[in-house]
Amino acid sequence: MGAWQTLKQGDAISQGVALLLLAMSVASWVVIFWQGWRLRRARSQLQLACTAFWQAAQLDEAQQRLQALDPQRLLLPLLLAARHLQRSAPNTLAADAQRTQQLTRVLRDALHRVLERLQFGQVLLASVGATAPFVGLLGTVWGIYHALSAIGLDETFRIEQVSGPVGEALVMTAAGLAVAIPAVLAYNVLGRQIARIEADLEGFAHDLHALLCPAGGQA
């Protein structure tokens, strides 16, 4: 209650900084919970779908299994990109390249698109972790400025003149750190999970390439 009353006593800039920190905190926590849930599901679904794929007898059956077991579309885009390779337009650089090179290119492009979806929200966490302390510092500096102004405008010094602005400054400093620390920690933890999924996807792409182009065959 004391912190809330302190913020209510502040001016438009102080309240704007507080609202900005609140918005950054809400956005980062939404991303943390949503991304954590999504990556946890992705890990389990990826292992199940990959196992089912390699146990299939034919590519058509393998594709049907991925359509059923890969709801987040992690492996399926790689397979579809590889199987649609023959649709390249004739008389183009893409069509003139050897099949193994074409397959490498389309698998790489599909993998990048999948990773872009997996990494959605990481930029926000990194931005919040990097900027929230400075936003809090802005509120701190503004509160100290009010405290010094109160002292300079009144020859009779009273503790009440500076207690409010200084309290406001301390609240802003703590708020900035409280917003930044969870975002930084979550960015690192989620980043490690994404790296593990990326390694699994790269391994699948490599194995798929070897399946469709054995020993660099020209097919």
N, C-alpha and C positions, 0 to 999 in steps of 0.2 A: 504493500500500500504506500509506503514511503517513497519508493521509486516512481510509482505512478503519479503521486501528487507532485513530485519534483518535476516530472516531464510536463504535467499540465501547466505548471508555472512558467515553463520556457516559452520562447517566442516561436515564430513560424519556422525558422531554420532548425532550431533544436527539435521541434516536433517532426519536421520533415526528415531529419536524420534518423530519428527513432522509427518512423514509419518505414523508411528505406531498409533499415536493419531488420525490422519485422518481416518485410516482404522477402528479403534475401534468406532469412531463416526458414520461413514457410516453404519457399521454393526449393531450397536445398534439402529439407527433410522429406518433401514429396518425392524428389528425385532419389534420395537415399532408399526409402522404403520400396518405391516402385522398381528401381534398378536392381536392388538386392533380391527382390522376389523374382524378377524376370531372369536374372543371371543364374539363380539357384535352379529354376526350372530348366533353363537352357542346358546346364551341365548334365542333369539327369536325362533329359530328352535326347541330347546329343549322343550320349553313350548308347542308349537304347536303339535309336534310329541307325547309328553306325553299325551296330551288331546285326540288326535285322537286314541292313543293306547287303552286307557281305555274306549273309546266309542265303540270299536269294539265288535262284538257279539262272535267271536271265535278267537283263537290264530292265525290261518292261515290268517284271515282277518287283525288282528292286525299287523302281520309281514309284510303284503303287504303295510299297511299304513306307517310303519316305513321305508320301502325301498323307498317309495316315498317322505316322509317328513323329513327324517333324512339323508341328504346328507353327513354330516360330520361324520356319523357313531358313534354317541354317545350312543344311546339307543339300536340300532340293535345288536351290538356285545353281549350285555348282554342277550338279548332274544335268539339269536342263540346259545350261550353257554349253556343256560338252556335247550333249546329244544333238543340239541344234547347230552344231558347227558347220555342217554341210550346207546350211542356208546362206552362207556368205555370198555376196553379190559377185558375179564374175567380172574379170578384167579390173580387179582392184588389188591393192597391195596386200590386203588381208587374204584374198583368195590365192595370190601368187606364192605366198609363203608356204613352207613345208607344213604338213599336217601337225607334226609335233610342236612346231612353233605357234601355229594357230591355236592349238589346244592349250598351250601354256598361257597365251595371251587372254583367252576367254575365261579360263579358270582364275587367273589373277584378277581380272576385272570383276568377276562375280564375287570373289573372296573379299575384295575391297568394299563392295556394296554391302555385303553382309556385316563386315566389321564396322562400317559407318553406322548401321542400325544398332549394333551392340554398344557402341561408344556414345550413343545419344544420351545427353545429360552430363557427361564427364566435363564438358567445357563449362557448364554452369557451375559445377562443384569447384572446379579450379578457379573460376573467376570470383566466386564468393569467398573462397579461402584466401585468395590474394588481395581482395579489395576491402573485405569487411573490417579488418583492423584499422585501415586508413579512414574508412567512413566513421568508425567509432572515434578515431583520433580527431576528426573534424569536429564532432560534437564536443570532445574534450577541450579543444582549443577555444571553441565558441563559448563554452561554459566558463573557462578561465578568463576570457575576455570580459564577460559580464561581471565577474567578480572584481576584476581590476577597475572596470568602469564604475561600479558601485562605490568602491573606495575613493576614487578620484573625484566623484561628483559631490561627495558629502564629507565635510571636514570632521564630522563626528563619526568616528568608526564604531560600528556595532557588529557583533558576530553574525547577526541575522542578515546583514547585507551580503555576506559572502558565503554563508552556509548553503543557501539554495543553489547558486551557480556552481559552487565547488561540488556539491552533491550530484548535480546534473552531469558535471564533467566526469566524475567517477563512474556513474551509471553508464554513460556512453562508452567509456573505456572497457568496462566489463562486458557490455552488450556486444561490442565489436569482436572481442575474443570469444565470447560464447557462440557467436554465429560462425566464426572462421574455423575454430578447432574441429567441430564435427564434420564440416565440409572437407577439410584437408584429410582427416583420418578416413572418411568414407571414400574420397577420391583414390587414396592409396590402396585400400582394401578392394574396392570394386575394380580398380585397374589391374590388380593381380588376378582376379577372377577372369577378366576379359583376356588377359594374356594367356591363361591356361586354355580357354576356349579357342583362342586364335591358334595356339599350337596344335590343338586337335583338328581344327579345320584345315590347317596347312598340311597336316599328315594325311587327311582324307583326300585333299586335292592332289597330293603327290601320288598316292596309291591309285586314285582314279585315272590320273594321267598315264601311269604305268599300265593300267588295265586296258585303256582305249588305244594306247600307242605303245605296245610292248617293244622294248629295246629300240625306241626311237623310230619305229616303223613308219612308213609313208602312207599306208592305207588309202 
